Amino acid sequence: MSKLTLSMIVKNEEANLRDCLESVKDIVDEIIIVDTGSTDNTLKIAEEFGAQTFHFKWINDFSAARNFALKQSTGNWILYLDADERLVRRSKSELLDIVKEDTLLGVNCLINNVNEATGTPIFMKYIRLFHNSENISFSGKAHEQFEASLYANNYSVINSKIEIVHLGYNVDKAGLKKKAERNLSPLLEEYQSNPSSYYAFQLANTYKVLEDRANEIKYHKIAIQDTELKNEYKAVGYLTLADYAMRDNKINLALEYVTAGLSLDTKHPLLNLIASQIYNSQGENNKAIEFCKTALNENRKIESRENLTNLIDVILPEEKILKHGLYLSISGENQYMFNYYLLELSRSKNSDKREVELIEKLFNYIELYEEEFSYLGQSVDVDSLDLYLILISRIENKQSQLNALFFLNDKFEMNSKYLTRLGLSLNENNYRTEAAQVFENSLKLEVKDPSQVFYLISIYVDENKYDKIPELLEFAMNEFSHIAGIQEKLNSVIKKLEPILIN
């Protein structure tokens, strides 16, 4: 008769361990818990569930601890979990059916990485259930793997619908950074001894959490060069590089990256959404709408758990895609698609009826009440900012436009897109000094909008502040000369202003 062992390594997991063990206590025959230095009640909780506990001195190597735990495990089958994971109840029957077999098998399970802060759950496939054998071992000091060990010992690997909820990302930014800092040292050690594209990919993800953009980009560029790296990982690398290139106004480079990513996975929701944003920036509205529709359809398939075959599947907040679709529809003056996306937004499970009504009013040039302006300030987030800026621009009364923008200031005072619209509105209301100050401050931000240079030059000319123009032109040449068309526009401005500047 088959015997199932739960194999775990833990340290200071009193907040998580009980719920993890509760989720599997009725299906496992043996619980092996290896502790690497807990100082809380972790071991006491483990013993309440009848676990066999062992101590392992931490040596900055997750695989060493995992392999020690395996040596203590006597079951025919091994299920391995982390303390911040829970087996979904509906998966138990499938798991028990699999372990009835006596075959050399590894089983891919669906890991549902919950992240309430971003509203963007990530599904990953990992082998978490496998037939036990003394020849199977983990490798890698961090983000440890054992798939190669299975194949080397003639195992077959199958997909399953077994789902495990992972709460490890469902913490605040400080908690995520702490975990990333813990993983960075063993990851770097592993990469030095084994510079594989997989560990380069994991380093890129770690540096993302640590907000080290330079190293994140560096290791993604390394990872995507390897033809052996799995396409799902490469797609993440390409979409990250495309996103950064787009933010830096390197649109042609962004297009290269996103096209390469889509060649690996045409159905990837986030790649399609980024492609939509890139094509929209190039004025190709119809293409942008098509990519947005693909992002929406494929996202819904993943959310319904339909055909989850990738190693990594990201579920985007549906409202994010729908609001981008609304923005594209307004930009392209496409009434049909606007009605489509607005209807879909009203049907969305997280839809706010009041917000839908507000969008419809603004689209139809209907003046807002004071309390609606206040609600506007509460509703807009960074993902819907483009939509609301274009909607606010439809308010016919220029002072009302400016009032609406002021309600967004607390959230977006460091956002160049918002500041561009605010500066324009101030200028349209003849607050030129204030508009110039907004543009000047915005151009000091990390993410800069080149259009602000030309608006600022126009204000300087109107205000006879010609002495400020040469320095601004030099700044623009240094910052934006890489952007297609900007060099030509700057040269044209210099030629027109040359007589004035010389005098």
N, C-alpha and C positions, 0 to 999 in steps of 0.2 A: 504493500500500500504506500502511495506517495506521501511524503512528509514535506511540508512547506516551512522554510525558515525565513523570518524577517531579520535582515542583517543591517545594522546601523552603526554609524560613528556619530558621537555627540560631544558637545561642550557647552555647559551653561544654557541648557534648553528647557528650563522649567516652565517657561511661558508657552512653549509649543508642544512638548513631548506628549502630554496627556491626550490631546485631541488626535495626534498622529496614531498613537497606540489604540485608542478607542475605535479608530476607523478600520482596524485590521484584526483586532483581538479574537474575533469569532471565526477567522478563517486560517490563521497561522498556527502551526503546531509548536513552533519554537521561536523565541525572541532572543536574539543576540545583540547586545548593546556594548559597544566599545567606547569608553570615555577617555577623552584626551586632556583632561584637566579641569573638570567642573568644580566650581566652588559654591554652587547653589544646591537646590533640591532635585536636580536632574536624576541622580541615581536612586533616590528615595521613590520618585514617581515610577521609574523603570521597574523597581522591585515590586511595586503594587500590582503590576501586570504580570508578575512571574517571570520577568526577564532574567537571563543569565548575563551578568555584567562583568566586564573586564577592563583593566586599565592599560593604556598605551601612552607612553611618553611621546609628546608631540615633537616631531623632527622636521616640521615645515614641509610635509609631504603627505597629501591626501591619499595617494595610492597605497603608501605603506600602511596607513591606518585601515583602509578598505581591505587590503589583503590579509591583515591580521584578523579582521572580523570574519573574513571568509574561512580562515583556518579553524575558527571556533564553531562554524556552522555545519550541522550534521544532516540537514534536510536534503532530500533528493532535488528539491527546487529551492531557488533563492529569490526572494523579493527584497530589493534594497530601496530604502526610502531615507530622506532626510527628515529631521524633526519638524520642519515647517511645511511638510507635505501631508496630504490626507488622501486615502483611496476613496473614490466616489462610490457610494453604496451600490448603484446599479451595475458597477463593474465586477462585483464579487462573483457572480455566477459564471461569467466568462472566464475569469481567472481560475476558478476551481475546475472548470471543464478542461482547461489547458494542462493543469498540473496532474491530471489523471494519467496523462501519457508518459511513457518512459522513453524519451527520445532526446537526442542532443539538439536542443532548441533554445534560441534567444528570442524574446518577445518584445517588439517595440510597443511602448505604451504612450499615451497622449498626455503630455504634461501641460496643464493649464496654468500658466503663470499669471496670477491675478495682480492687477495694478489699479487700484481704485483712484489713485492720485491723477493718473493720466487718462484713465478710462480706456486704455489700450491693452487688452489682454493679448498675450503671445502664446500660441500653441507650439510645442516642440515635441518631436518624437525621439524617445530614448529607449534603449533596452534596459528595462528595470526588473524583468523577470527572466530567469534562465535556469536550465538544468544544471545541477551542481556537478563539478568535476574538479579534482585536485590540480588539473593542468590550467584552469582558468585563473587569470590574474589581471589586476588593473595596472595601468601605466600612466605616468604624468603626475607631476607634483601638485598640479591644480587643474581643474576641469578634467579630471581623470577619465580615462576610457578603457574599455576592455573588449570592444567589438573585434579588434584585430586578433585578440586571443581566442575568441570564439571561432572565427574563420580558420585560424591556424589549427584548431582541433576538430575540424570538420563539422561544425555546428551549422544548422540552417537558421535563418532569421526571418520571422514573420511579423506582419503588422497585426495589431489588435485594436479594439475599441475601448480597452481598459484605460480609464481616465484617472489621473492623479492631479489634485489641486495643489499648486505650489504658492505659498504666501510670502516667499522670500523677498519678492520685489514690492510687496504691499506695505512698505514702510516709508518714512519720510526721507528727504534727500540726505540728511546726516547719517541715517541708518544704512542707506545704500552706499554712501561713500566709505563708511567704516568697513563694510563687507568687501568693497573693491580694494581698499588699502590692504586688507588681510590677504587677498588673493594675489596682489601684484607681485610680491616678493617671490613666492614659489613659481608663479607664471614666468617671471623673468629668468629665474634659475633654469626652469625647464626649457625655455626658448634658447638659452645660451648653449645648452647641451644637445638640444634637439630643435634646430631652427625650422620647424615645419610650418606650413601655411595655416594649419589648424590652430596652432598656438599663437601665430601672428594675428589671426582673426579674434581669438579670445583676448589678446592684449589690447587690440583696438576697442573692443567692447568695454574692457575694464577702464581704459583711459577716457572713454566717453562718459562713464559715470563720474570719473574724477575731474571732468571738465577740462581735460588736457587735449585741446583740439589738434595741436600739431602732431602729437604722438598717435592720436586716434587715426588721423589721415595717413600718417607714415605706415602704420601696420596694416591698414586696409589695402593700401597700394601694394605692399609686399604680398599680402594674402591672395589678391586676385590674379597675380601673375602665375600662380601654380595651377597647372592643368589638372592636378590630382585633387584639388580642393573641391568639395561638394558644391554643386550649383546653388543650393539654398544659401550657403554661407557667402558665396561670391555675390549673389543678388543683394544681400544685405550690404556688402562692401560697396557695390556700385551705387545703390540708392543713397548711401551716406555721402559718398563722394559727389554725387549729382546734387544733393541738397546743399552741401557746402559751396560748391561751385556756383549754384544759382544765387545763394545769398551774397556771394562776392561779385555778382554781376558778370560772371564768366559763363555766359549763356551757351556759347558753342561747346565749351568743355562740358557743361552740365548735360547738354544734349548727347554728347558722345557717351558719357557714363550711363545715362538712363537708357539709351538705346542698347548698350552692351548688356545691361541688366535685364531688359525685356527680352533680349535674345535667349536668355537662360530660362526666363519664366514670364510668359506673356500675360499670365493671369494674376500676377502679384498686385494686390490692391494698392499698396503704398508706392510701388514703382509706377503704376498707372496714374496715381494722383499727382506724383511729382512730374511725370511726363505732361500731364494736363497743365500744370502750373508753368512749365517751361515753354510749351507751345503757345500758351496764352501771352506770355511775356514777349513772344515774337510776333504777336498779332494774328496768329492762326487759330481763330476762335472755334471754328468747326472741329478741327483736330482736337483741341482742348476739351471740347464737350464730349467727343467720342471716348477719349481716355477717361474722363470723369465717369461716364456711364459704365465703362468696363470696371473701374474701381468699385463702383457701387454694387454691381451685380456679383462680382467675385467676392467682395467683402461679405455679402449676404450668404453666399454659399459656405464660407468658412464659419460664419456665426451659427449657421444651422447644422454644423458638423458634417456638411456634405462633401464627400470625397477629399478628406484630409490626408493627402499622400505625401506632402512635403515634410522635411525635417523641421522646418520653421514656418509657421503661419501666423501672421499678425492680423488681429481684428481691429480695424479703425473704428472710432466712434462714428456711427452712421450720420449723425448730424453734421460732422465735420465735412464729409463728402457732399452732403446735400446743400450745405451753405456755400461750398465752393461752386457747385453746379448753379446755384441761384446767382452768384456773382458773375459767372461766365455768361449766363443767359441775359443778364442786364447789360453787361459789357457789349455783347453781340446783338443787343436789341432783339432777342429771340423770345417773343411772347409765349410761344408754344412750350418751349423748354422751361421757361420761368414757371408757367402754370403746373407743369409736370413735377418739377422739383419742390414747389411749394406744397402741392398735394401730398407728395411723399413725406415731406417734413411734418405735415399735420398728422400723418398716420404713424410716424415713428414712435416707438415705445417711450422714448424720453422727451417727446415733444411737449412744448409749452404753448398752449393755445394763445396766450396773450402775446407771445413773441411772434407767432405766425401772423396774428392780426396786425402787429406793429410793422412787420416786413411788408405786408400787403398795402398798408396805408402809405408807407414811405414810397413804395414802388409807384403808387397811383397819385403821387404829388399831394397827398392830403396832409394838412398841417397837424402837428402833434400838440397835445396838451402838455402843461408843465410836468405833471406826474409821469407822463409817458417819456419825457426826456430823462427823468430820474431812473425809470425802469430800463431805458436804453443803456445808461451807464452801468447798471448791474448786469445786463444780459451779455454784453459784448465781451468776448475773450479773444485771445491771439489768433485762434483758428477762424473766427468769424469777422475779424477786423476788416479785411478787404471788402466783404459784403456790405458791412454797415457804413464804411466810408463812401462807397459808391451810392448807397441809398441816401445818406445824408446830403450828398451833392445834388440830389433831386429835390431837396427842399427849396421852394422858389424864393422865399424871403431870405436874403443873405445874412441878416442879423440872426435869424432863427437857425440857420446853418451853423453859425459860429457858436450860438448857445448850446446846440446839440453836441458840438465837438468839445466844448468845455466840460461836459459831463463825462467825457472819456479820459480827461487829462490825468487823473490820479493813477489810472491803470497803464497808460501808454505814453507817459511823458518822456520815456527813453526809447520810443519806437519811431524809427525814421519815416515809415509810411504814414503814421498818424501825424507826425510833425510836418510832413510835406503838405498834407491836407489842411492842417491848422494854419500854417504859414500862408497858404493861398487864400484861405478864408479871411484871415486878418487883413491881408493886402486888399482883398475885394471890398472890405469894409473900411478901407482907408486908414487902417492902423499899420502904416508902413514901418515905422520904427520897431514896433513889436514883432511884425512879420520878419524883419531882417534879423532880429535877435533870435527868433525861433530857428531860422535856417542856419544861422551861425553856430548855435549850440548843437543842432542836429548833425552838422558836418564834423563835429568832434567825436561823435559816437563811433563804435566799432563798425557797425553796419551803416553805410552811408548811401544816400540817394543822390546820384549825379544830377538829377533834374533840378535839385535845390540850388546848384551853382548858377544855372541860367536864370532862375527866379530871383536869386540874390543880386545878380548883375543888373537885372532890370530895375530892381528897387534902388540900387546904388545910383544908376543913371537918373532915375526920377528924382532922387534926393540930392543930386549933384555931389555925390560922395565918390568922385572918380579916383581919389587916392587909394581907396580900398580895392579897386578892381585888379591892378597888377598882381598883388599878393594872392588874391583869390584865383586868378587864372593860373598862376604857377602851382598853387595847391591842386587845382583840378587836373593839370597836366600830369602831375606826379601820381595822383590817386586813381584817375579814371581813363588814362590813355589806352589801357588794355581793352576797354569796352568798345565793341564795334560801333562805329558812327560817332562816338564822342569826340575823338581827335578832330574829325572833320568839322563838327559843330563848333568846337573851341577855336579852331583856326578861322572859321567864318566870323565868329564874334570878335576875335582879335583884329581882323581886317576891317570890320565895320567901325570899331572903336578906336582904331589907330590914330586918326586925326585928333580925337579928343584926348587920348592918353598922352600923345606927344606934347600937346599944349599944356 
